Amino acid sequence: MLTTLEDTRFDEIEEALKDVIDPELGVNVVDLGLVYNLAWDDERDALAIDMTLTTAECPLQDVITEQVAEALDGVVDQFFITWVWMPPWGPQRITDDGRDMMRALGFNL
């Protein structure tokens, strides 16, 4: 059974995930809009992360998974990622902060 996270817990986890940087784009996965959902899985006693990549062919899934593990170390004891492809990621999911970061890196958004 999945339950929603308390606001303070959600904020702490989301802030930790901002340390996970997409290696190709140089922007964190939260502001890129790659994190679709965060919930607590009571049966597994673990954080459930629904996440996507900018493309299904992205070869960096393992790198991002390792970064998530590092970012969440000390924040949660266990987590798992469910890689989702629907709805597909698109640039409309990028936050305003993410757009500013991308512009600073030379992307035209």
N, C-alpha and C positions, 0 to 999 in steps of 0.2 A: 504494500500500500504506500502510495506517495502522499506526502503532506507538504504544505507550503512552509517556507522558512519564515521565521520571525523577521521583521524589518531590520533589526540591528544585525542579526546573523546574516541575512541576505547582503546587506551593505558590506560587512566584513569580508565575505566570500567574494563578492563582486570586485571589491578593491584589491584583494589578493590576486584575482585573475587578470587584473590590469598589468601585472608583471609578466604575463605571457604575451610575447611579441611575435606576430606573424613574421617569420624569417624573410619572406619575399617582399612584404610591403612595409615592414618596419613600424607597424602600428599594433597596439594591443588588441587582443581578440574581443574584448568587451566593446571597445569603441568602434571596431570594425563591424560589429553586429553578428559575430560568429556564434555567440552564446545565445541559444534560443530559449532555454529554460533551466532553472535551478530548482530542485525540490529535494526533500529528504525521503529516502526509501527506508521505511520502517522495517521491512523484512530483512533487508541486507544491512541495516544500521549504517548507511552510507549516503553521502551526497550523490544525487543523480544529476548529471549534467547532460542536457541535450545540446549538441553543438554541431556545427557544420564547418565546411571549408569553403574557400572562395570558388573552388571547382572540385568536382568529384575526382578528377585526375590528379589532384595535388599530391605530390610525393612526400609531403612534410607531416603527415598525420602522426607518425611516431615521435617526431621532434616536438610537436605541439603537445602531445600526451605527456612526454617527459617534462616539459616546461610547466604543465598544469600540476603535475605531481610535486615539483619543486615549489611552486607558488603556494600550494595548499598545505605543504608540510608545516605542522604546528597549528594549522587553522581547523582542519578536520582530520580524523583518524583514517577514514576510508572514503573513497569516491569511485565512481565509474562514469565513463563517457559513453553515451549513445550517439553515434554519428548519424545525423539525419540529413536528408537531401531534399525534403519537401517541407515548407516551401523552399525553393532554391534561393541561395544567397544572391543578393544584388546590391549595388552601391547605395540604394535607397535605405538600407539597413545601417549605414554608417552614421554614428552620432555626430553632432556638431563639433565636439572635441576631436573626434576621429578625422573629420574633414579638415580641421585646422592643422592637425598633425600631418596629414597627407600633403596638404598645400606646402607646409614647411619643408617637406621632403622633395618637393618639386612636381607633385601630381597636380593635374589641372581638374578640379572638381567643381 
